[in-house]
Amino acid sequence: MLAQLPLFLAQPVNQNLTPIYIVVGAMIVMFVLLMVFVLGKYGAVWFQAYMSNANVSLLSLVAMSFRQVDARVIVQSKIMAMQAGIGTERETGITTRRLEAHYLAGGSVPNVIRAIIAAHRADIPLDFDQAAAIDLAGRDVLEAVQTSVNPRVIDCPDPSKGGGKPTLSAIAKNGVELKVRARVTVRTNLERLIGGATEDTIIARVGEG
């Protein structure tokens, strides 16, 4: 039995196994090339997110490309949230999926995060859902937070609008023309911002009064 072992080892490899080796080798080469491509395109962004504890996986970055989402915008927004101390956990609503959804809906993800950070520092209650809703309604949520902290003074009329009229004019019953100019101080109420009056509406209402 042992005498036949050298003869068995000396036999040529089965030719039927050669195509299998070729296929396996090609698959390994393709996998290596794919990993090199993924790391070359997303490696820097993923490493930045990893070092900032932004909790964005490499697979999520690849999936964002298929969904036509700018991965850098999402990662930078989560990093801003982490560095500001508001976190990106599920209880805050600032998760990768929700940021992607807001991006795909046409919202400004960085502006929403900046608004939440500003509200957090000013001790104003503002969660992600409310900030995203204000942003999607076409209002500048960051400016709204800033106006909520620092009231804004509006000139009525605004010389830069409405044909550049410097004053409001009206004719009294006795035929005397009155020319007035008013300054209105406004503070944003975030809970009633959606559907509320804009600056142009305020100027128009003052003019009607």
ZAKOLMI-18866 format. One record per residue (C-alpha): residue in one letter; x, y, z. Coordinates in Angstrom, 1 decimal, always signed. Layout:
[atom 'A',[X,Y,Z]] ...
//
This chain:
[atom 'M',[+0.0,+0.0,+0.0]] [atom 'L',[+2.8,+2.4,+0.9]] [atom 'A',[+4.7,+1.4,-2.2]] [atom 'Q',[+1.8,+2.7,-4.4]] [atom 'L',[+1.7,+6.1,-2.6]] [atom 'P',[+4.5,+7.7,-4.7]] [atom 'L',[+2.8,+6.6,-7.9]] [atom 'F',[-0.5,+8.1,-6.7]] [atom 'L',[+1.1,+11.5,-5.9]] [atom 'A',[+2.9,+11.5,-9.2]] [atom 'Q',[-0.4,+11.3,-11.1]] [atom 'P',[-1.4,+14.6,-12.9]] [atom 'V',[-4.1,+16.7,-11.4]] [atom 'N',[-7.5,+16.1,-12.8]] [atom 'Q',[-8.1,+18.4,-15.8]] [atom 'N',[-11.7,+18.8,-14.8]] [atom 'L',[-10.7,+20.9,-11.8]] [atom 'T',[-8.8,+23.5,-13.8]] [atom 'P',[-11.9,+25.6,-14.8]] [atom 'I',[-13.0,+25.7,-11.2]] [atom 'Y',[-9.6,+27.1,-10.1]] [atom 'I',[-9.9,+29.7,-12.9]] [atom 'V',[-13.3,+30.8,-11.8]] [atom 'V',[-12.4,+30.9,-8.1]] [atom 'G',[-9.2,+32.9,-8.9]] [atom 'A',[-11.2,+35.3,-11.1]] [atom 'M',[-13.7,+35.9,-8.3]] [atom 'I',[-10.9,+36.5,-5.8]] [atom 'V',[-9.3,+39.0,-8.1]] [atom 'M',[-12.6,+40.8,-8.7]] [atom 'F',[-13.3,+41.0,-5.0]] [atom 'V',[-9.9,+42.5,-4.3]] [atom 'L',[-10.3,+45.0,-7.1]] [atom 'L',[-13.8,+45.9,-5.7]] [atom 'M',[-12.5,+46.4,-2.2]] [atom 'V',[-9.6,+48.6,-3.6]] [atom 'F',[-12.2,+50.7,-5.5]] [atom 'V',[-14.5,+51.1,-2.5]] [atom 'L',[-11.7,+52.0,-0.1]] [atom 'G',[-10.2,+54.4,-2.6]] [atom 'K',[-13.6,+56.2,-3.1]] [atom 'Y',[-15.1,+56.0,+0.4]] [atom 'G',[-12.1,+55.2,+2.6]] [atom 'A',[-11.3,+58.8,+3.6]] [atom 'V',[-14.9,+59.7,+4.3]] [atom 'W',[-15.5,+56.5,+6.4]] [atom 'F',[-12.3,+57.0,+8.3]] [atom 'Q',[-13.3,+60.6,+9.1]] [atom 'A',[-16.7,+59.4,+10.4]] [atom 'Y',[-15.1,+56.6,+12.4]] [atom 'M',[-12.6,+59.0,+14.1]] [atom 'S',[-15.4,+61.4,+14.9]] [atom 'N',[-17.6,+58.6,+16.3]] [atom 'A',[-20.3,+59.5,+13.8]] [atom 'N',[-21.5,+55.9,+13.4]] [atom 'V',[-21.6,+55.7,+9.6]] [atom 'S',[-20.6,+52.3,+8.2]] [atom 'L',[-18.7,+51.7,+4.9]] [atom 'L',[-21.7,+49.8,+3.6]] [atom 'S',[-24.0,+52.8,+4.2]] [atom 'L',[-21.6,+55.0,+2.3]] [atom 'V',[-21.7,+52.7,-0.7]] [atom 'A',[-25.5,+52.5,-0.5]] [atom 'M',[-25.8,+56.3,-0.5]] [atom 'S',[-24.2,+56.4,-4.0]] [atom 'F',[-26.9,+54.1,-5.3]] [atom 'R',[-29.6,+56.3,-3.8]] [atom 'Q',[-27.9,+59.4,-5.2]] [atom 'V',[-27.2,+60.9,-1.8]] [atom 'D',[-24.0,+63.0,-1.2]] [atom 'A',[-22.2,+60.9,+1.4]] [atom 'R',[-20.0,+63.8,+2.4]] [atom 'V',[-23.0,+66.0,+3.3]] [atom 'I',[-24.4,+63.3,+5.6]] [atom 'V',[-21.1,+62.5,+7.3]] [atom 'Q',[-20.2,+66.2,+7.8]] [atom 'S',[-23.6,+66.8,+9.3]] [atom 'K',[-23.3,+63.9,+11.7]] [atom 'I',[-19.8,+65.1,+12.7]] [atom 'M',[-21.2,+68.6,+13.4]] [atom 'A',[-23.8,+67.1,+15.6]] [atom 'M',[-21.3,+65.0,+17.5]] [atom 'Q',[-18.8,+67.8,+18.0]] [atom 'A',[-21.6,+70.1,+19.2]] [atom 'G',[-22.6,+67.6,+21.9]] [atom 'I',[-26.2,+66.9,+20.7]] [atom 'G',[-25.3,+63.4,+19.7]] [atom 'T',[-26.6,+61.3,+16.8]] [atom 'E',[-28.4,+58.6,+18.7]] [atom 'R',[-31.9,+57.4,+17.9]] [atom 'E',[-33.5,+59.5,+20.7]] [atom 'T',[-32.3,+62.7,+19.1]] [atom 'G',[-33.6,+61.7,+15.6]] [atom 'I',[-30.3,+62.4,+14.0]] [atom 'T',[-29.7,+59.1,+12.4]] [atom 'T',[-28.1,+58.3,+9.0]] [atom 'R',[-31.4,+57.1,+7.5]] [atom 'R',[-33.4,+60.2,+8.6]] [atom 'L',[-30.7,+62.5,+7.3]] [atom 'E',[-30.7,+60.6,+3.9]] [atom 'A',[-34.5,+60.9,+3.8]] [atom 'H',[-34.4,+64.6,+4.4]] [atom 'Y',[-31.7,+65.0,+1.8]] [atom 'L',[-33.8,+63.1,-0.8]] [atom 'A',[-36.8,+65.2,+0.1]] [atom 'G',[-34.9,+68.3,-1.1]] [atom 'G',[-34.1,+69.6,+2.4]] [atom 'S',[-30.8,+71.2,+3.5]] [atom 'V',[-29.3,+68.8,+6.0]] [atom 'P',[-26.5,+71.0,+7.1]] [atom 'N',[-28.8,+73.9,+7.7]] [atom 'V',[-31.1,+71.8,+9.8]] [atom 'I',[-28.2,+70.5,+11.9]] [atom 'R',[-26.9,+74.0,+12.4]] [atom 'A',[-30.3,+75.2,+13.5]] [atom 'I',[-30.6,+72.3,+16.1]] [atom 'I',[-27.1,+73.2,+17.4]] [atom 'A',[-28.0,+76.9,+17.7]] [atom 'A',[-31.3,+76.0,+19.5]] [atom 'H',[-29.5,+73.5,+21.8]] [atom 'R',[-27.0,+76.2,+22.8]] [atom 'A',[-29.7,+78.7,+23.4]] [atom 'D',[-31.7,+76.2,+25.4]] [atom 'I',[-34.6,+76.3,+22.9]] [atom 'P',[-36.5,+73.0,+22.4]] [atom 'L',[-36.1,+72.0,+18.8]] [atom 'D',[-36.0,+68.4,+17.7]] [atom 'F',[-35.0,+67.0,+14.3]] [atom 'D',[-38.6,+66.4,+13.1]] [atom 'Q',[-39.6,+70.0,+13.8]] [atom 'A',[-36.5,+71.5,+12.2]] [atom 'A',[-36.9,+69.3,+9.1]] [atom 'A',[-40.5,+70.2,+8.7]] [atom 'I',[-39.7,+73.9,+8.9]] [atom 'D',[-36.9,+73.5,+6.4]] [atom 'L',[-39.2,+71.5,+3.9]] [atom 'A',[-41.8,+74.2,+4.3]] [atom 'G',[-39.4,+76.6,+2.6]] [atom 'R',[-38.5,+78.6,+5.7]] [atom 'D',[-34.9,+79.2,+6.8]] [atom 'V',[-34.8,+77.3,+10.0]] [atom 'L',[-31.4,+78.6,+11.1]] [atom 'E',[-32.6,+82.2,+10.6]] [atom 'A',[-35.7,+81.4,+12.5]] [atom 'V',[-33.7,+80.1,+15.5]] [atom 'Q',[-31.5,+83.2,+15.4]] [atom 'T',[-34.5,+85.5,+15.3]] [atom 'S',[-36.0,+83.6,+18.2]] [atom 'V',[-32.9,+84.3,+20.2]] [atom 'N',[-32.3,+87.8,+18.9]] [atom 'P',[-35.5,+89.7,+17.9]] [atom 'R',[-35.3,+91.3,+14.5]] [atom 'V',[-36.4,+94.9,+13.7]] [atom 'I',[-38.3,+95.3,+10.4]] [atom 'D',[-38.7,+98.7,+8.8]] [atom 'C',[-42.2,+99.4,+7.5]] [atom 'P',[-42.0,+100.1,+4.6]] [atom 'D',[-38.7,+98.6,+3.7]] [atom 'P',[-36.9,+101.1,+1.3]] [atom 'S',[-35.3,+98.2,-0.5]] [atom 'K',[-38.7,+96.7,-1.3]] [atom 'G',[-42.0,+97.9,-2.6]] [atom 'G',[-40.6,+100.4,-5.1]] [atom 'G',[-38.3,+101.9,-2.6]] [atom 'K',[-40.9,+104.1,-0.8]] [atom 'P',[-39.4,+105.5,+2.3]] [atom 'T',[-42.8,+106.1,+4.1]] [atom 'L',[-46.4,+105.0,+4.2]] [atom 'S',[-48.8,+107.7,+3.1]] [atom 'A',[-52.5,+108.1,+3.7]] [atom 'I',[-55.1,+110.9,+3.2]] [atom 'A',[-57.1,+111.9,+6.3]] [atom 'K',[-60.7,+113.0,+6.1]] [atom 'N',[-59.8,+116.6,+6.2]] [atom 'G',[-57.6,+116.1,+3.2]] [atom 'V',[-54.3,+116.2,+5.0]] [atom 'E',[-51.7,+113.7,+3.7]] [atom 'L',[-50.0,+111.7,+6.5]] [atom 'K',[-46.6,+110.1,+5.9]] [atom 'V',[-45.4,+107.7,+8.5]] [atom 'R',[-42.7,+105.1,+8.9]] [atom 'A',[-42.8,+102.3,+11.5]] [atom 'R',[-40.3,+99.8,+12.9]] [atom 'V',[-41.7,+96.5,+14.1]] [atom 'T',[-39.7,+94.2,+16.4]] [atom 'V',[-40.5,+90.5,+15.8]] [atom 'R',[-39.5,+87.3,+17.5]] [atom 'T',[-39.9,+83.9,+15.9]] [atom 'N',[-42.2,+81.4,+17.5]] [atom 'L',[-40.8,+78.1,+16.2]] [atom 'E',[-44.0,+76.2,+17.1]] [atom 'R',[-46.1,+78.4,+15.0]] [atom 'L',[-43.6,+79.2,+12.2]] [atom 'I',[-45.1,+76.9,+9.6]] [atom 'G',[-48.0,+78.8,+8.1]] [atom 'G',[-47.2,+82.0,+10.0]] [atom 'A',[-46.6,+85.4,+8.6]] [atom 'T',[-43.4,+86.2,+6.6]] [atom 'E',[-41.6,+89.5,+6.6]] [atom 'D',[-43.4,+90.7,+3.5]] [atom 'T',[-46.7,+89.8,+5.2]] [atom 'I',[-45.9,+91.9,+8.3]] [atom 'I',[-44.9,+94.9,+6.2]] [atom 'A',[-48.1,+94.6,+4.2]] [atom 'R',[-50.3,+94.4,+7.3]] [atom 'V',[-48.6,+97.4,+8.9]] [atom 'G',[-49.3,+99.3,+5.6]] [atom 'E',[-52.9,+98.3,+5.7]] [atom 'G',[-53.2,+99.5,+9.3]] 
//
